[in-house]
Amino acid sequence: MAGPLDIHAMRFPDLTLTLLLALLAACAPEAPSPHLAAREIGSPAGPDSGEPFLSSSGEVVYMSWLERAEPGGHDLLFARYDEGAWGPPQLITRSERFFVNWADFPSLASGPDGALWAHWLERGETGGYDYGVRIARSTDGGTSWSAPWTPHEDGTATEHGFVSSVPVEGGLGFVWLDGRGFAAGADGTPPAEQMALHFRIMGAGGPQSGEIQMDARVCDCCQTDAAATVNGPVVVYRDRSPEEIRDIYLTRWVDGAWSEGAPVHADGWETGACPVNGPSVVARGDDVSVAWFTAAGGVPRVNVAFSTDAGARFGQPTIVDAGNPAGRVDLIMLEDGSVLLSWLERTGGDWAEVLVRHVAPDGRAGDPLSVSRASSERASGFPRLIAVPGGGALVAWTDVAEAAPRVRVAVVDVASP
């Protein structure tokens, strides 16, 4: 009786063998995408709330947000989502000096030692776009917080924001856009008038490194993001070339230093203004995925690309939008290396939908799921997405349909096909 067919033992010309293998791969059944379903749940945020941010310790999900306080100013609050329910809101800090912005929002993260870290933005004395980053740490689950620390020491009355954080050896690494290049030098040197990307490590005892400039010229007002791979952290951001090409770049921590930023994909988006639309990155081991918005050639797109070598190289991107995206992406990775993306898709007028879609590393994509109707105005902010321990995800967004904005939350269930 003949044994199993051994293609590699048969003598075919190279081209014939290549075609045969391609044919067999094309005939292989494709694994269907998981079934997605969304259901809104109660939100711990009250009226006059916005700027939600979601994070996870691996066991518990956290949401932070800003909420208008009485008689003035704002509260920076957070709550835990554990075993399908929200805990009570807890105060991080209250201030009348918060810099409140629809695109540049506070965050809460769990550090590698289990401590909680919060960041927010505080206005400077000159007003306008003079604002800086403040970081505080809690070792008792958020009951009390340290005095705030400022990672940048330039002292200029310029913009410092769009912060992301990532676990690193020695503590938590913070990335931010730094506007000190818009200030004249102490010796009267004219300002370079360009935004830079900076990094610094914070540990339990304070700063663990000096400030590091990662890129001297980046897009002025797009979010940054960071993730930890098996080889170390990676950071994504929107670059700005001298020719005003504003594509998404990635830099990797290699041998104790940040590599020169390189494009995730050469979109070639030339624009003279900041699109206020940053990328999102996730990692698991060697697998890395980046999602981003582009309007190269005048065509708006939401793309996602995958890497299997910790971000050194990426495959061709997959277009995931429904034809008219506003962008504002977020991204999580599932255990099999596939991802869920969220973004805003315009539906006409000032309206949009918060959409979520599953994409496999080979580019296969499931049908988009509409989580909620939303506004495409700036006040609606950036929907946030986070994986829930045990499966599924949470989506948070700002609803501005009523007289007072409010953070709303939905669960996305992910079921096997």
N, C-alpha and C positions, 0 to 999 in steps of 0.2 A: 504494500500500500504506500502510496506517495506520502511523504512527510509534508509539513507545513511549508508554504511558499516562502523561500528566503530570497528576497529581492536583491540583497547585497551580494549574494553568491552567484547571481546570474550575470552573464556577460552581455551588457548593453553598452552601446556608445554613451558617452557622458550626457549628451543632449537628450537621448531617448530616456535614460534613467531619470533625469531631472523632470522631464515632462510627465513620466509615469508617477513619480512621487507627488508632483503637483496635482495630478488627476485624483490620486487616492486621497490626498488631503482635502480636495474640494468635495469629494463624495462622503467624507466623514460627517456624521450628524453633528450639528451645532447644538451646544448646550443652551437651552432657553434661558432668558433673563428671569430673575426672581420677580415675583408679583409684589407690587408696591401698593399700599393703601394708607391714606392719611386720615387722622381724626384729631380735631382740636381738643385740647385739654385746658383746664384752668391754669391761669398764669399767676405767679406770685407777685407780679408787678401791679401797681395801682394806676389810677388815672394820672395823666401828665407824665408818662414815663416814655423812655426811648433808649436808643443806643445799646441794644442787648449784645452780650458776648457770651458764648458757650465754651466750656472747656471740660476736661475730664481728668480724674486722677487714675482712671482705669477701673475703679470701683464705684465712684460717685461722680455724677455730672453736676457742674456748677453753672449758674447763670448770674452774670452781673448786669446792672443797668443803672441809668441815671433817672431820678424822679424828682420833680419839682417839690421843694420844701416850703413850709410856711414858717416865718413870714416872707422869706426870700431865699435865693440860692437854690442849691440842689443837694440831694442825698445820693451818694454812691452806695448801692445796696447789692446784696447777693443772696442767693438761696440755693439749697442742695436739692437735687432730684435723685431720690434713692428708693428702690423697690416700687417704682411706679407712682410716687407721690412727692410733692414739693414740701420742703420744710419751711418754716417761717422766714420772712426776709430778715437779714441782719445788716446792720450799718457798718460800712467800711470807714467812711468819713463824710462830713457835711461841710460845704463851702459855698461862699458867694463869689469865689474867684475861679471856679471851674471854667475852662475853655470848652464850651459845649458845641460840638460840630457833628453834623449828620454822617460824615465820612471818617472822622478821626475820633475814635471812641475808646473809653477805658477798657481794661481787661482784668481777668482774674485767672491765675494759673496755679497748679499744684507743682511744687518743686520736687526734685529727686529725693529730698530728705523728708517729704511729707508736709513741709510748711506751705502755707498759702502766700502767694505774692499778688499784689494788686498794683496797677498803674493807673494814673489819671493825668490830665493836663491842667495846668494852672496858668492863668493870665499874668503877664508881667506888668510892670508899672506904667509902661508907655501905651498899653492897650493895643487894639487892633490885632495884628498877627504876631505880637510879642507873647509867646507862651512857651512853657517848658514842661518836661516830663517829671513826674513825681512817682516814686516807687516805695511801697510799704510791705512789710512782712508780718505774718501772724504764725505763731507756733502753737496756738490753742484753738485751732479750727475756725478762726475768724471772730472770736470773742473780743480780743484786743489786738491792736496793731502797733507796729513800731513807728517811730517818727519817720516822716518821709525822707527819702534820699533822692538826689538829683544826679543822674548818670553823666550829664554833660557839664563841663566846668569852664566853658568859654565865656560865660557871663554876658553874651551879646543879647540885645533885645530883638531876637529873631525867632523864627518858627523852629520848634523841636517836637516831633510827634510821629504818628503812624508807627506805633511801637508793636513789635512782636517779641516773643520770648521762646527759648528752647533750652532743655536740660543740657548741661555741659559738665565736664569734670571740674569740680570745685564749686558748683552752684548752678545758678540760672543765668543764661546769657540773654542780654537785651539788645535788640536792634532798633534803630530809629532813624528817621530822616532828620538831618541836621542842617539848619539854615544859617550857620555862622558865616558862610561865604557871602551872605548878602550885607554884611557889616564891613565898614572900612577898617583897615588895620590900625593898630595903636599909633603907628608911625605915619598915618595918613594915606597908606596904600589904598587905592581904589578897590572896592569890593569885586570879587569874581562873579557875583550874582549867579551862583549855581548851587543847587541843593546837593548834599553829600549823604552817603549812607555810613552810619557809625555803629559800633558794637562795643559792649563792655560786659564783663562777668561780675555778678553780685553774689556773695556768699553770706553765710550766717553772721560773719563778723564785719561785713562791709565789702567794699570793692575788692575783687580778687585779681583785677587786671587794670591796666590803664585803658583809655579810650583808643579804639582802633578804627581808622578810616578804611572802610571796605571798598568804597567806590566814590570818586571825587565828583561825579556828575550824574545825577539820576533825576527821574521825573519828580516834579515838585510836590505832588499831593496825591500819590497813589499808595494804598496800603502795602506793607511788607508782610511776609509770612515766613515761618521757619519750621523745620521738622528734624527729628533725630533719626539718622540711618545707622546701620551697623558699623559704618566707617566714620561716623561723626556727624555733626549738624550740617544742614544745608539751609540757605536763605534764598528766597526769591523776591524780586522787586522789578519795577518798571524802569528800564534804563532810559537815558536821554543822550543820543549821540550829537556831535556838532552839526549834523545834517538834520536834526530833529526827528530821527527815527526812535520811536518809543516802544520797543519790543520788551518782552519779559526775559529777564536774565536770572541765572542761578549761580551762586558761589558756594564752594564746598570748603570745609575745614580740613586741610591737608597738611600733615607734618607740623602742626602747631601754628598754621597761618591760613588766612583766607585766600583761596585761589582767585585769579582774575575772573570777573564775571563773564559768563558766556550765554548766548541766547538759547533758551529752551527750544525755540523754533524761530527762524528768520522770517517773521511776518512781513517786515518792511513797512510798518505803519508810520508814515510821516505825518506829523501833526504839530502845529505850532503852539498848542495849548495842552495843559495837563488834562487827561480824560477822567481823573478822579475815579479810577477803576483798577484796583490792584489784583494780584494773583493769589492763589491758594495752593499750598503744598502739603502733602501727607507722605509718610514713609512707614514701612514695616520691613525691617531687615535690609536687604539690598533693593527692595522694590520701592520706587518713588513715583508719585504722580503729581502733575501740576495742571491746574485749570486756570484759564484766564480769558479776558475779553479783549478783542481787537476789532478795529474797523479799517484794516488795511484795504486799500483800493476803494474806500467808501462803502464797504459792505460790513455791517456789524456781525460779529461771530463770537460764540463762546466755544473755546477749544479745550481739549484735555489730551495730555501726552503722558506716556509711561516710560520708565527707565527700569532696567533690571540690574544695573551696576552702581547703585547708590547715587545716581544723578550725574554720572560722568557723561552719559550719552542718552538721548531720548529718541524714540521712534516718531514717525509722522503723527501729527495730531489728528484727533477725531473731532468733527464738528458735532455739537450736541444740542444746539439751540433749535427753536421752532421757527426761525426765520426773521424775527425782529427783536433781538435781545437788548435789554438795557445793561446787562452784565451783572456786576455785584455778586461775584461767585463765591461759593464756599465748597468744601470738599472733605469727604472722609473715605478711608480705605477699609474694606471688609476683609475678613480673614483669608479669603481666597485670592487676594490681590486686586480684585475688582473694586470699583469706587461708586459712591453716590455723590452727585453734584447737585447743588442748589443754585438758582439764579433768578433774576427778574426778567420776565418776557413781556414786552409791550403788547397790549391788546387793543389800543386805540384811544385817542384823546390823552387824558392824564392817567389812564388805567393800565394796570399790568397784572400779571399773575406770578406768584411764587411757585416755581416749578422745581421738581426733583427728578433725576434720571439716573438709571444704573448703566454703567459702561464697563465692559470687560477689557482686560489688557490688550486683546487682539482687535479692539475697536468695535466689537458688537455692542449695540446699545438697545436697551429696552425702550418702551414707550414713555414719554414724559408724563409725570404725575402732577396735577395741579393741587397744591396744598391750600392755597387761599387766593382770593382776589386781593389786590393791593394797589397802591398808588405808585405811579412811576416818578412822582415828584421827589426832590431831594430829601424832604422831611421823612419819607418812609425808610430812609437809611439802607442798611445792608442786612438782608436776611442771614442768619447764622445757622450752622448745621453741626451736629455732633453725634457720634455713635453712642448708643446706650448699652451699658453692660448687659450681656445676655441676648443681644440682637436688636435690630431696629435703630432708629435715630430720632433725635429731637430737632425741630426747626423753630427758630424764634425770629420774629420780625416786628416792626413798628406799624401799627394800624393808625392811619391818620384820617380815616373816613369820618369820624365823629368830631365833636367840637374840641375834645382834648385827646391827644395821641395816647396810645397805650400799647405796651408790649404784649403780644399774643404768642402762644406756643401751640405746636401740634406734634403729635407722634407719627412717625412714618414706620409702619410695620413692613418688614421684609420677609416674605414667605417663599419657600422653595417652590419652583415651578411644578 
